[in-house]
Amino acid sequence: MAASVYGVALVPSTKQAMEGEKLAKAAGLAVRIIPTPGKLDASCGFSLRYELVDEAALTALLDEEGLAWVALYHACRQGLTVTYTKIREG
């Protein structure tokens, strides 16, 4: 079975998750709100899931719009196991 790899952006509030998703979708990025994975620590219960090819565009958009993000992780799902690697802190 092939591994599925994607990004997870942790955000500090539900409001910022909702605003970030709305702005990203308007910009044509494949982003959606997900519950923050239990293995990750965040100040709110929601995060943004995105395609890795959209990472630079997403962070630039969030920064440009003044929406804070806490950290970026790359997730790798292999069967039922998901591992997370912290890439950057906001």
VENZIVEN-V398627 format. One record per residue. N is the residue number from 1. PHI is phi in whole degrees, 0 to 359 (999 if undefined). PSI is psi in radians with two decimals (* if undefined). BURIAL is + if it has 24 or more other C-alpha atoms within 12 Angstrom, else -. Layout:
N&PHI&PSI&BURIAL, N&PHI&PSI&BURIAL
//
This chain:
1&999&2.33&-, 2&284&2.58&-, 3&282&2.55&-, 4&254&2.20&-, 5&238&2.35&-, 6&205&2.99&+, 7&254&2.68&+, 8&228&2.12&+, 9&256&2.06&+, 10&277&2.34&+, 11&237&2.71&+, 12&281&-0.26&+, 13&211&2.73&+, 14&298&-0.70&+, 15&301&-0.75&-, 16&290&-0.57&+, 17&297&-0.79&+, 18&293&-0.77&+, 19&295&-0.72&+, 20&298&-0.76&+, 21&297&-0.78&+, 22&299&-0.83&+, 23&296&-0.74&+, 24&295&-0.75&+, 25&295&-0.68&-, 26&297&-0.50&-, 27&273&0.02&-, 28&85&0.28&-, 29&269&2.55&+, 30&274&1.50&+, 31&231&2.48&+, 32&212&2.70&+, 33&282&2.39&+, 34&226&2.75&-, 35&296&2.42&-, 36&298&2.19&+, 37&305&2.45&+, 38&301&-0.44&-, 39&283&-0.19&-, 40&250&2.61&+, 41&256&2.30&-, 42&208&2.80&+, 43&276&-0.16&-, 44&227&2.94&+, 45&272&0.08&+, 46&235&2.62&+, 47&223&3.03&+, 48&251&2.20&+, 49&263&2.37&+, 50&214&2.83&+, 51&281&2.45&+, 52&302&-0.57&+, 53&295&-0.33&-, 54&265&0.03&+, 55&302&-0.89&+, 56&296&-0.73&-, 57&294&-0.69&-, 58&294&-0.85&+, 59&295&-0.65&+, 60&297&-0.74&-, 61&295&-0.81&+, 62&298&-0.76&+, 63&296&-0.76&-, 64&298&-0.65&-, 65&271&-0.01&-, 66&74&0.42&-, 67&264&2.13&+, 68&286&2.59&+, 69&225&2.56&+, 70&271&-0.81&+, 71&197&2.77&+, 72&245&2.38&+, 73&233&2.59&+, 74&257&2.25&+, 75&253&2.46&+, 76&232&1.97&-, 77&260&2.11&-, 78&236&1.78&-, 79&65&-2.16&-, 80&267&-0.03&-, 81&259&2.29&-, 82&238&2.26&-, 83&246&2.58&-, 84&236&2.35&+, 85&238&2.12&-, 86&289&2.25&-, 87&259&-0.73&-, 88&200&2.60&-, 89&256&2.55&-, 90&277&*&-
//
